[in-house]
Amino acid sequence: MYNLLKGKRGIIFGALDENSIAWKTAERVHAEGGTFVLTNAPIAMRMGQIKELADKTGSEIIPADATNLEDLENLVAKSMEILGGKIDFVLHSIGMSVNVRKGRHYTDQNYDFTSKGWDVSAVSFHKVMQTLYKQDAMSEWGSIVALTYMAAQRTFPDYNDMADNKAYLESIARSFGYFFGKEKKVRVNTISQSPTPTTAGQGVKGFGGFIAYADKMSPLGNATAQDCADYTVSLFSDLTKKVTMQNLFHDGGFSNTGVSQEVIEEFSGE
Ligand SMILES: NC(=O)c1ccc[n+]([C@@H]2O[C@H](COP(=O)([O-])OP(=O)(O)OC[C@H]3O[C@@H](n4cnc5c(N)ncnc54)[C@H](O)[C@@H]3O)[C@@H](O)[C@H]2O)c1
């Protein structure tokens, strides 16, 4: 390890179990010398194993529903108290579509479900940043990262309304990134990650085929949750200070590949 995050303090959203991208990131940040508060929705606390991660990394847990402003205000204020100063890094690793969960097709959405999923998956990112901004909680040259998927740019039929939520999320990163950059010298980016076998990922219909296809299409193969943790650490570090308002593809080259030899072979029967 390189001590890249020595002395840095952060908040990590979304570690549900050991497969979660946020879980791997928390372990990696810890190894790089960063300290942080772990948070997740109160309901996920009961279902998940976050306590185990907290023990392992010497972290405290503060429950917060990322759609609830009061919870977020409490989270940010308490995190600064616990960590002993302003926040240097934040990971937003949150996503959920009620339409996907309830098996509603994209062309047959229940709009209450749509609103809920949008609030959880996209607007929560704005709420997190607005809360940090208003409390002047971020250190200069701090770094905020949210996770997204390429369905924001290209259609993947089973990704359903999460595609729209991710497009909105990426836009928030640019818009808030402008103000956070200007006023507080804080950077805001999204990482567009390969399909990854996690609870949220596996909720997508046909995930097995989907992940295998992406792997065959990517010259470097799919990026794993562990790879994503490494990349996120680089964005939290001082080595990427001028990277902001970007959607950064972290997908083994998938997004720029038209077709791969392996996929051609599947179809040509050679
Ligand atoms: N798994 C993939 O294939 C993949 C690919 C690209 C991007 N992503 C994104 O990565 C992020 C993390 O997902 P993951 O794959 O690690 O799955 P995960 O299921 O482990 O994590 C999703 C997290 O969101 C949390 N969450 C849901 N509602 C919440 C709320 N109201 N308040 C606070 N937290 C809430 C869950 O409790 C959970 O911890 C998501 O944004 C997801 O869309 C995942």
The ligand as a Gaussian input file, in Angstrom:
#p B3LYP/6-31G(d) Opt

LIG

0 1
 N      -23.267000      -3.996000      -9.508000
 C      -23.180000      -3.485000     -10.716000
 O      -23.240000      -4.180000     -11.737000
 C      -22.978000      -2.001000     -10.867000
 C      -22.459000      -1.483000     -12.082000
 C      -22.313000      -0.095000     -12.200000
 C      -22.675000       0.730000     -11.138000
 N      -23.177000       0.178000      -9.963000
 C      -23.573000       1.091000      -8.898000
 O      -22.751000       0.885000      -7.772000
 C      -23.443000       1.371000      -6.615000
 C      -23.322000       0.367000      -5.494000
 O      -24.043000      -0.810000      -5.768000
 P      -23.470000      -2.280000      -5.545000
 O      -23.401000      -2.915000      -6.877000
 O      -22.273000      -2.252000      -4.681000
 O      -24.705000      -2.995000      -4.804000
 P      -25.156000      -3.055000      -3.250000
 O      -26.533000      -3.632000      -3.293000
 O      -24.149000      -3.778000      -2.454000
 O      -25.215000      -1.534000      -2.793000
 C      -26.337000      -0.680000      -2.976000
 C      -26.513000       0.070000      -1.675000
 O      -27.513000       1.095000      -1.755000
 C      -28.030000       1.197000      -0.434000
 N      -29.270000       1.965000      -0.387000
 C      -30.464000       1.669000      -0.994000
 N      -31.383000       2.582000      -0.651000
 C      -30.774000       3.475000       0.171000
 C      -31.211000       4.643000       0.864000
 N      -32.477000       5.087000       0.775000
 N      -30.316000       5.316000       1.642000
 C      -29.030000       4.884000       1.752000
 N      -28.569000       3.780000       1.115000
 C      -29.429000       3.086000       0.348000
 C      -28.230000      -0.261000      -0.075000
 O      -28.506000      -0.469000       1.291000
 C      -26.918000      -0.849000      -0.511000
 O      -25.959000      -0.799000       0.509000
 C      -24.869000       1.672000      -7.075000
 O      -24.980000       3.057000      -7.381000
 C      -24.969000       0.864000      -8.340000
 O      -25.972000       1.336000      -9.215000
 C      -23.307000      -1.153000      -9.813000

